[in-house]
Every structure is written in C-alpha cells, then in structure tokens.
Amino acid sequence: MLRAIINRGDIGARVSLAQFDFHRRLHALRLLAPSLSSKTNVTLAGASVNENGSWKPTHVEAVESSSLLVPKTSAVVILRS
C-alpha cells in the first residue's frame, strides 16, 4: 500500500492513520523543500533525485503512532510493509 498526504495549508496538520490499518508496520517518506517554489534542495526521504533520474532514500521514518504530523506546505508518503 502506498498513500500520499499533501498539506497545502499554512499550518501543520495532524492526520489520523486509522484508515491505514495501523496495526501493520507503517513507514513515512517526507517530501521537504525550503519553500513552495523551490527547484533545488528538494528531498524525498532525505534524498534528491539525481540528474540521471536515480533516487535512493536515506531517511525512512518508522511510524509509531496512530497519527502523523504533516507540516505546512509539505507532503508525506505512507508505506505499509
């Protein structure tokens, strides 16, 4: 299962993960950038996409709660393993 949660708002949002069958192991990959208009220093799971299109995550967050904070103007991809 793969789901993306996008917060386009000006404040952080706490999102319930109950619908994601929380008793199974969940991981979060965060999409981060300095600003909404950034074209550089944009990372997903701590890593940028290389010029050749390759990408390898460096920070996969284990989700240990039934909710997740999604900061303002950011996104998170939820994976169930």
C-alpha positions as CSV (number, residue, x, y, z in Angstrom):
1,M,0.0,0.0,0.0
2,L,1.2,3.5,-0.9
3,R,-0.6,6.7,0.0
4,A,0.4,10.3,-0.3
5,I,-0.8,13.0,2.1
6,I,-0.3,16.6,0.9
7,N,-0.7,19.6,3.2
8,R,-1.0,22.7,1.0
9,G,-2.1,24.8,4.0
10,D,-0.3,27.4,6.1
11,I,-0.4,25.4,9.3
12,G,0.7,21.9,10.2
13,A,-2.0,19.2,10.3
14,R,-2.2,16.0,12.4
15,V,-3.6,13.2,10.3
16,S,-5.2,10.1,11.7
17,L,-3.8,6.9,10.3
18,A,-6.6,4.6,11.4
19,Q,-7.7,4.1,7.8
20,F,-4.3,2.7,7.0
21,D,-4.7,-0.4,9.2
22,F,-2.3,0.9,11.8
23,H,-1.6,-2.5,13.4
24,R,0.6,-3.2,10.5
25,R,4.1,-1.7,10.2
26,L,3.9,1.8,8.6
27,H,6.8,4.0,7.2
28,A,6.8,7.6,6.2
29,L,8.8,9.3,3.4
30,R,8.7,13.0,3.8
31,L,8.9,15.5,0.9
32,L,10.8,18.6,2.0
33,A,11.9,21.8,0.4
34,P,12.9,25.3,1.6
35,S,9.8,26.8,0.0
36,L,6.8,26.0,-2.3
37,S,8.6,27.4,-5.3
38,S,11.9,25.6,-4.6
39,K,13.6,23.9,-7.6
40,T,16.7,22.9,-5.6
41,N,17.3,21.3,-2.2
42,V,14.1,19.3,-2.6
43,T,14.2,15.9,-1.0
44,L,12.1,12.8,-0.6
45,A,13.1,10.6,2.3
46,G,16.2,12.7,2.8
47,A,17.5,12.3,-0.8
48,S,17.3,14.3,-4.0
49,V,16.7,12.7,-7.4
50,N,20.0,12.6,-9.3
51,E,20.4,14.1,-12.8
52,N,20.2,10.6,-14.3
53,G,16.8,10.1,-12.6
54,S,18.0,7.7,-9.9
55,W,16.9,8.1,-6.3
56,K,17.7,6.2,-3.1
57,P,16.1,7.1,0.2
58,T,18.4,8.0,3.1
59,H,15.8,8.6,5.8
60,V,12.7,6.3,6.1
61,E,10.7,7.2,9.3
62,A,9.1,4.4,11.2
63,V,5.5,5.4,12.2
64,E,4.9,4.6,15.9
65,S,1.7,6.4,16.5
66,S,-1.9,6.3,15.2
67,S,-1.5,9.9,13.8
68,L,1.2,11.8,11.9
69,L,2.1,15.4,11.8
70,V,2.3,16.8,8.3
71,P,4.0,20.3,8.5
72,K,2.6,23.2,6.5
73,T,3.3,23.1,2.7
74,S,4.8,19.6,2.7
75,A,3.9,16.1,1.9
76,V,4.4,12.6,3.2
77,V,4.2,9.2,1.5
78,I,2.9,6.4,3.7
79,L,4.1,2.9,3.0
80,R,2.8,-0.3,4.7
81,S,5.3,-3.1,4.8
